[in-house]
Amino acid sequence: MPAIVVVGIQWGDEGKGKVVDFVAEESDVVVRHQGGNNAGHTVWVEGIKHILHLLPTGVIRRKTCAIGSGVVVDPRVLLSEIEECRAKGIELHPGNLKISRNCHAIFPYHIRIDTLLEKRRGSSAIGTTSRGIGPAYRDKIDRVGIRLGDLATPARFEARLREHLGYINDFLTSFYKEPAIPFEEIYEPYREHGKRIEPFLADVPKFLSEASDLGRKILFEGAQGALLDVDAGTFPYVTSSNTGTGGACTGAGFPPQRINGCLGIVKAYTTRVGAGPFPTELEGEAADRIRNAGPAGEFGATTGRPRRCGWFDGPLVKRTVMVNGASCLAVTRLDVLSEFDSIPIAVKYRIGGEVTEIAPEDLTVLSEVEVVYEELPGWKVDISKVKRWEDLPSQAQGYIRRIEDISGARVVLISVGPNRDETILRAPSVFGAFQDGR
């Protein structure tokens, strides 16, 4: 019953899409368990760029895929992605795509409220993508949300929408002085969306349990990084769901004792989108050199926003490795650092008169830390065509080993370029790295 969870160990955008695509080759089932279309996974295959926002990355490998109830789904985006995949020759049908009927749906009023709330925050804005994610999760927690299974049942959908939309319109008109949303504007199109989605609806926990019983290899992927976890992240500058290892259990209905381990994904440096503390953040030329490197650079796949860039932050990674139980790591974008003569790496924080090797949990303290760096030598050669660990420059090997020392996790996979084949595997297989206990 092999199963592993892929977790971004930083603030997201670590290259989970490419890593999941790579590991999906040896997987049987790929599962998305949290988030919504507020994040994009980018995968390059033979020079063709694939961007996915809701569908599991395993669809590109033609694997059986599932979307768990921890995901909030914008039906328009989901249906559009299914059609985009079909246009590329990736046929999706109820046999290879299972969507939990308990996924909560995102509606236009969620998006409108998301935008209004962010505008109201002003200088304290969180930096949401304005995709309606937070308001949809809030409806879920308030127990008033509408689920995909409701969309597929017209009478139930009508009753729940009428009741909830009345509350939403009271909120929009009285608090924000915004116009009300007509019932028909949502009911008619979303009833049709429900009809198109209904064939894909399934009992995902039952499907995964049966797959596990048969010994199928199951790969879980999230949407955002661990530092954006609503509980364990840099609150309030976080997303609205649990992005870590535990989120795979609750978001997919899969028992923790059946999970073999967590594969953490880290960039060879650090980036983040949106507001919040960033101890190793760079400004000026060094940040621009990182941001503009590679075919895509450091710009959001969903929003196109330029990402904030900084050096690798060891204390933050050490915390998220600890919280998520990541015994193995994949390091991405190592090639981006090839042009630097030397590379600083954060190894400790100085807080007042004390030195710590692990990031503090308190956001205020994190905002005030003094970073202690080590300077490591650069390698100054193109490594994008390197296929074996032994062929990496000794300085690049030393950089990876330092990440292992700081994090306490073994680096089993290294990405040296955006394409599938620009990857170095340091174990016979990724699943094997967990099963053999190493």
C-alpha positions as CSV (number, residue, x, y, z in Angstrom):
1,M,0.0,0.0,0.0
2,P,2.6,2.6,-1.0
3,A,1.5,6.2,-0.7
4,I,3.5,9.4,-0.4
5,V,2.6,13.1,0.0
6,V,4.4,15.8,-1.9
7,V,4.5,19.0,0.1
8,G,6.0,22.3,-0.9
9,I,8.3,23.2,2.1
10,Q,8.5,26.9,1.5
11,W,5.8,29.5,0.5
12,G,4.7,27.6,-2.6
13,D,5.9,27.9,-6.2
14,E,8.7,25.3,-5.4
15,G,8.1,23.4,-8.6
16,K,5.7,20.9,-7.3
17,G,4.1,20.5,-10.7
18,K,7.3,19.3,-12.3
19,V,8.2,17.0,-9.4
20,V,4.7,15.5,-9.2
21,D,4.8,14.9,-13.0
22,F,8.2,13.2,-12.6
23,V,7.1,11.0,-9.7
24,A,3.7,10.3,-11.4
25,E,5.6,8.1,-13.9
26,E,6.0,5.5,-11.2
27,S,2.6,6.2,-9.6
28,D,-0.8,4.6,-10.3
29,V,-3.1,7.2,-8.8
30,V,-2.5,11.0,-8.3
31,V,-4.7,12.9,-5.8
32,R,-5.2,16.6,-5.3
33,H,-6.3,17.2,-1.7
34,Q,-6.5,20.9,-0.9
35,G,-6.7,24.4,-2.3
36,G,-8.5,25.8,-5.3
37,N,-7.6,27.5,-8.6
38,N,-5.5,30.0,-6.6
39,A,-2.3,28.2,-7.6
40,G,-0.9,26.8,-10.8
41,H,1.3,23.8,-11.4
42,T,3.5,24.3,-14.5
43,V,5.0,21.3,-16.3
44,W,7.1,21.5,-19.5
45,V,7.0,18.4,-21.7
46,E,9.1,18.4,-24.9
47,G,9.0,22.2,-25.0
48,I,5.2,22.4,-24.4
49,K,4.0,24.3,-21.4
50,H,1.1,22.8,-19.4
51,I,-0.5,24.9,-16.6
52,L,-3.0,23.2,-14.3
53,H,-5.0,24.9,-11.6
54,L,-7.4,22.2,-10.3
55,L,-6.7,19.0,-12.1
56,P,-4.0,16.8,-10.5
57,T,-0.7,17.0,-12.4
58,G,-0.9,13.2,-13.0
59,V,-3.4,13.9,-15.9
60,I,-0.4,14.8,-18.1
61,R,1.0,11.2,-17.6
62,R,-2.5,9.8,-18.3
63,K,-2.7,8.5,-14.7
64,T,-5.9,7.8,-12.8
65,C,-6.5,11.0,-10.9
66,A,-8.8,12.1,-8.0
67,I,-9.8,15.4,-6.5
68,G,-10.6,15.1,-2.8
69,S,-13.2,17.0,-0.7
70,G,-10.6,19.3,0.7
71,V,-10.4,21.1,-2.6
72,V,-12.8,24.0,-3.3
73,V,-13.8,23.9,-7.0
74,D,-14.8,26.7,-9.4
75,P,-16.9,24.6,-11.8
76,R,-16.1,27.0,-14.7
77,V,-12.4,26.5,-14.2
78,L,-12.7,22.8,-13.8
79,L,-14.7,22.3,-17.0
80,S,-12.4,24.6,-18.9
81,E,-9.3,22.6,-17.8
82,I,-10.9,19.4,-18.8
83,E,-11.6,20.8,-22.3
84,E,-8.1,22.2,-22.5
85,C,-6.7,18.7,-21.7
86,R,-8.9,17.1,-24.3
87,A,-7.7,19.6,-26.9
88,K,-4.1,18.4,-26.2
89,G,-5.1,14.8,-26.6
90,I,-5.5,14.0,-22.9
91,E,-8.9,12.3,-22.7
92,L,-10.6,12.6,-19.3
93,H,-13.6,10.5,-18.4
94,P,-15.2,9.0,-15.3
95,G,-12.9,6.0,-15.5
96,N,-9.7,8.1,-15.0
97,L,-10.9,11.2,-13.1
98,K,-12.7,10.9,-9.8
99,I,-14.0,14.0,-8.1
100,S,-15.5,14.0,-4.6
101,R,-19.1,15.0,-4.5
102,N,-18.3,16.7,-1.2
103,C,-16.0,19.3,-2.8
104,H,-17.4,22.8,-2.1
105,A,-18.1,24.9,-5.1
106,I,-16.9,28.4,-5.7
107,F,-19.5,30.9,-7.0
108,P,-19.3,34.4,-8.4
109,Y,-20.3,35.9,-5.1
110,H,-17.2,34.3,-3.5
111,I,-15.0,36.0,-6.0
112,R,-16.8,39.3,-5.5
113,I,-16.5,39.1,-1.7
114,D,-12.8,38.1,-1.9
115,T,-12.1,41.2,-4.0
116,L,-14.0,43.5,-1.7
117,L,-12.4,42.2,1.5
118,E,-8.9,42.5,0.1
119,K,-9.7,46.1,-1.0
120,R,-11.1,46.9,2.5
121,R,-7.9,45.7,4.2
122,G,-5.9,48.4,2.4
123,S,-2.3,48.5,3.5
124,S,-2.9,45.3,5.5
125,A,-4.0,43.3,2.4
126,I,-3.0,39.6,2.5
127,G,-2.3,39.4,-1.2
128,T,-5.0,36.9,-2.2
129,T,-5.5,35.9,-5.8
130,S,-9.1,37.1,-5.7
131,R,-10.3,33.7,-6.9
132,G,-12.9,33.3,-4.1
133,I,-10.9,30.7,-2.2
134,G,-11.1,32.1,1.3
135,P,-14.8,33.0,1.2
136,A,-15.6,29.5,-0.2
137,Y,-13.7,27.8,2.7
138,R,-15.5,30.2,5.1
139,D,-18.9,29.0,3.8
140,K,-17.6,25.5,4.3
141,I,-16.7,26.1,7.9
142,D,-19.9,28.0,8.5
143,R,-21.7,24.9,7.2
144,V,-23.6,26.9,4.6
145,G,-21.5,26.0,1.5
146,I,-22.9,24.3,-1.6
147,R,-21.1,21.2,-2.8
148,L,-20.7,19.6,-6.2
149,G,-23.1,16.9,-5.2
150,D,-25.7,19.6,-4.6
151,L,-25.1,21.1,-8.1
152,A,-26.0,17.7,-9.6
153,T,-29.3,17.7,-7.7
154,P,-31.4,20.6,-9.1
155,A,-34.1,20.7,-6.4
156,R,-31.5,20.6,-3.6
157,F,-29.3,23.1,-5.4
158,E,-32.2,25.5,-5.9
159,A,-33.3,25.4,-2.2
160,R,-29.7,25.9,-0.8
161,L,-28.8,28.6,-3.3
162,R,-32.0,30.6,-2.6
163,E,-31.4,30.4,1.2
164,H,-27.7,31.3,1.0
165,L,-27.9,33.9,-1.7
166,G,-30.4,35.8,0.5
167,Y,-27.8,36.1,3.2
168,I,-25.0,37.0,0.7
169,N,-27.1,39.8,-0.9
170,D,-28.0,41.2,2.5
171,F,-24.3,41.4,3.2
172,L,-23.4,42.9,-0.2
173,T,-26.1,45.5,-0.1
174,S,-26.0,46.6,3.5
175,F,-22.3,46.3,4.3
176,Y,-20.6,47.1,1.0
177,K,-23.4,49.0,-0.6
178,E,-23.0,46.8,-3.6
179,P,-25.8,45.6,-6.0
180,A,-27.5,42.3,-5.2
181,I,-26.8,39.2,-7.3
182,P,-29.9,37.9,-9.1
183,F,-30.8,34.2,-8.4
184,E,-31.2,33.3,-12.0
185,E,-27.7,34.7,-12.8
186,I,-26.2,31.9,-10.8
187,Y,-28.8,29.1,-10.8
188,E,-29.2,28.5,-14.5
189,P,-25.5,28.4,-15.6
190,Y,-24.4,26.4,-12.5
191,R,-27.2,23.9,-12.9
192,E,-25.7,23.2,-16.3
193,H,-22.2,23.0,-14.9
194,G,-23.5,20.5,-12.4
195,K,-24.9,18.3,-15.2
196,R,-21.5,18.3,-17.0
197,I,-19.6,17.5,-13.8
198,E,-22.0,14.8,-12.4
199,P,-20.5,11.9,-14.4
200,F,-17.1,12.5,-12.7
201,L,-18.5,12.6,-9.1
202,A,-17.4,9.6,-7.0
203,D,-16.8,8.3,-3.5
204,V,-13.1,9.3,-3.4
205,P,-12.2,7.8,0.0
206,K,-13.7,4.5,-1.0
207,F,-11.9,4.6,-4.3
208,L,-8.5,5.3,-2.6
209,S,-9.0,2.6,0.0
210,E,-9.7,0.1,-2.7
211,A,-6.6,1.2,-4.7
212,S,-4.5,1.0,-1.6
213,D,-5.8,-2.5,-0.8
214,L,-4.7,-3.5,-4.3
215,G,-1.2,-2.2,-3.7
216,R,-1.5,0.7,-6.1
217,K,1.1,3.5,-5.7
218,I,-0.8,6.7,-4.6
219,L,0.7,10.1,-4.9
220,F,-0.9,13.1,-3.1
221,E,-0.3,16.7,-4.2
222,G,-1.3,20.0,-2.7
223,A,-1.6,23.4,-4.2
224,Q,0.3,25.7,-1.9
225,G,3.5,25.5,0.2
226,A,3.7,24.5,3.9
227,L,4.4,28.1,5.0
228,L,1.0,29.0,3.7
229,D,-0.8,26.4,5.8
230,V,-3.6,28.1,7.7
231,D,-2.5,26.5,11.0
232,A,1.3,25.9,10.6
233,G,2.1,28.8,8.2
234,T,3.0,32.5,8.6
235,F,-0.6,33.5,9.7
236,P,-2.4,35.7,8.6
237,Y,-0.4,35.7,5.4
238,V,-1.5,32.2,4.5
239,T,-4.1,30.4,2.4
240,S,-7.3,29.0,3.8
241,S,-6.6,25.3,4.0
242,N,-4.1,22.8,5.4
243,T,-1.3,22.5,2.8
244,G,0.9,20.0,4.7
245,T,1.1,16.2,5.1
246,G,-1.9,16.1,7.4
247,G,-4.1,17.9,4.8
248,A,-3.8,14.8,2.6
249,C,-5.6,12.7,5.2
250,T,-8.4,15.1,5.9
251,G,-8.7,16.5,2.3
252,A,-8.8,13.1,0.6
253,G,-10.2,10.9,3.3
254,F,-7.1,8.7,3.5
255,P,-5.8,7.2,6.8
256,P,-2.4,8.4,8.1
257,Q,-1.2,4.9,8.8
258,R,-1.3,4.1,5.1
259,I,1.0,7.0,4.2
260,N,4.7,6.0,3.8
261,G,6.1,9.5,4.0
262,C,6.4,13.0,2.8
263,L,8.5,14.2,-0.1
264,G,9.3,17.9,0.6
265,I,10.0,20.2,-2.3
266,V,12.3,23.2,-1.9
267,K,13.8,25.6,-4.3
268,A,17.6,26.1,-4.2
269,Y,16.7,29.6,-3.0
270,T,13.5,31.1,-1.6
271,T,10.5,32.9,-3.2
272,R,7.1,34.1,-2.0
273,V,4.1,35.9,-3.5
274,G,2.0,38.4,-1.5
275,A,2.7,40.2,1.8
276,G,4.3,38.9,4.9
277,P,7.8,38.4,6.5
278,F,10.6,37.2,4.3
279,P,13.9,37.1,6.3
280,T,16.3,36.3,3.4
281,E,14.6,38.6,0.8
282,L,16.8,40.3,-1.7
283,E,16.4,43.6,-3.4
284,G,17.9,45.1,-6.6
285,E,20.2,43.3,-9.0
286,A,20.6,40.0,-7.2
287,A,16.8,39.6,-6.9
288,D,16.3,40.5,-10.6
289,R,19.0,38.0,-11.6
290,I,17.1,35.2,-9.9
291,R,13.6,36.4,-10.9
292,N,14.5,36.6,-14.6
293,A,16.4,33.4,-14.9
294,G,15.0,30.4,-16.8
295,P,12.2,30.2,-19.5
296,A,9.4,31.2,-17.1
297,G,11.3,33.3,-14.5
298,E,9.8,33.9,-11.1
299,F,6.3,35.1,-12.1
300,G,3.1,33.5,-10.8
301,A,1.5,30.8,-13.1
302,T,-2.0,31.9,-11.9
303,T,-1.6,35.7,-11.6
304,G,1.6,36.6,-13.4
305,R,2.7,38.5,-10.4
306,P,6.5,38.9,-9.9
307,R,7.6,36.8,-7.0
308,R,9.8,38.1,-4.1
309,C,13.2,36.4,-4.2
310,G,15.8,35.6,-1.6
311,W,18.5,33.2,-0.6
312,F,17.8,29.7,0.8
313,D,16.4,29.9,4.3
314,G,17.6,27.0,6.4
315,P,15.8,27.8,9.6
316,L,12.4,28.1,7.9
317,V,13.0,24.8,5.9
318,K,14.0,23.1,9.1
319,R,10.7,24.0,10.8
320,T,8.5,22.9,7.9
321,V,10.5,19.6,7.5
322,M,9.9,19.0,11.2
323,V,6.1,19.8,11.0
324,N,5.5,17.7,7.9
325,G,7.8,14.8,8.6
326,A,9.6,15.2,5.3
327,S,12.3,12.6,5.4
328,C,13.2,13.1,1.7
329,L,13.6,16.3,-0.3
330,A,13.5,17.3,-4.0
331,V,15.6,20.5,-4.7
332,T,14.4,22.5,-7.7
333,R,15.9,25.3,-9.8
334,L,19.5,24.5,-8.9
335,D,20.5,25.7,-12.3
336,V,19.3,29.2,-11.6
337,L,22.2,29.7,-9.2
338,S,24.8,28.7,-11.7
339,E,25.7,32.3,-12.6
340,F,26.6,33.3,-9.1
341,D,30.3,33.4,-8.0
342,S,29.3,32.6,-4.5
343,I,26.0,31.8,-2.9
344,P,24.9,32.8,0.7
345,I,22.7,30.3,2.5
346,A,20.9,31.1,5.8
347,V,21.9,28.7,8.5
348,K,20.7,30.4,11.7
349,Y,18.7,33.3,13.1
350,R,19.9,35.7,15.8
351,I,16.9,36.7,18.0
352,G,17.9,39.2,20.6
353,G,20.9,37.7,22.3
354,E,20.1,34.1,21.3
355,V,20.9,32.1,18.2
356,T,18.5,29.4,16.8
357,E,18.7,27.0,13.9
358,I,14.9,26.7,13.6
359,A,12.5,29.5,12.6
360,P,10.2,30.8,15.4
361,E,6.5,30.1,15.3
362,D,5.6,33.7,16.2
363,L,5.2,36.0,13.1
364,T,6.3,39.1,14.9
365,V,9.5,37.5,16.0
366,L,10.1,36.1,12.5
367,S,9.7,39.6,11.1
368,E,12.6,40.8,13.4
369,V,15.2,38.1,13.1
370,E,18.7,38.7,12.0
371,V,19.8,36.1,9.5
372,V,23.2,34.4,9.9
373,Y,24.6,33.3,6.5
374,E,27.3,31.0,5.3
375,E,28.9,31.8,2.0
376,L,29.3,28.8,-0.3
377,P,31.3,28.7,-3.6
378,G,29.4,28.8,-6.9
379,W,30.0,26.5,-9.8
380,K,29.7,29.0,-12.8
381,V,28.9,26.3,-15.4
382,D,25.7,25.2,-17.1
383,I,24.3,22.1,-15.3
384,S,21.0,21.8,-17.2
385,K,22.2,18.8,-19.1
386,V,23.6,16.9,-16.2
387,K,21.9,13.5,-15.6
388,R,23.8,12.0,-12.8
389,W,24.8,13.1,-9.3
390,E,28.4,12.2,-10.0
391,D,28.6,14.6,-12.9
392,L,27.5,17.7,-11.0
393,P,30.3,20.1,-10.2
394,S,31.7,19.5,-6.7
395,Q,30.5,22.9,-5.6
396,A,26.9,22.1,-6.6
397,Q,27.2,18.8,-4.7
398,G,28.5,20.7,-1.7
399,Y,25.5,23.0,-1.8
400,I,23.0,20.1,-1.9
401,R,24.8,18.4,1.0
402,R,24.6,21.6,3.0
403,I,20.8,21.7,2.5
404,E,20.7,18.1,3.8
405,D,22.8,19.0,6.8
406,I,20.5,22.0,7.7
407,S,17.2,20.3,7.0
408,G,17.9,16.8,8.3
409,A,16.3,15.3,5.2
410,R,17.9,13.4,2.4
411,V,17.8,15.0,-1.1
412,V,16.6,12.3,-3.5
413,L,15.8,14.4,-6.5
414,I,17.4,17.5,-8.1
415,S,15.8,19.6,-10.9
416,V,18.3,21.4,-13.1
417,G,15.9,22.7,-15.7
418,P,12.2,22.9,-16.4
419,N,11.8,19.9,-18.6
420,R,11.2,16.3,-17.5
421,D,14.6,15.0,-18.5
422,E,16.4,17.8,-16.7
423,T,16.2,15.9,-13.5
424,I,18.7,14.0,-11.4
425,L,17.4,11.1,-9.3
426,R,19.7,10.0,-6.4
427,A,17.7,6.9,-5.6
428,P,16.5,3.9,-7.7
429,S,13.0,5.4,-7.4
430,V,11.2,8.0,-5.3
431,F,8.7,5.5,-3.8
432,G,11.6,3.2,-3.1
433,A,13.4,5.8,-1.1
434,F,10.5,5.7,1.4
435,Q,9.9,2.0,1.4
436,D,13.4,1.0,2.1
437,G,13.5,3.2,5.1
438,R,16.4,5.4,4.0
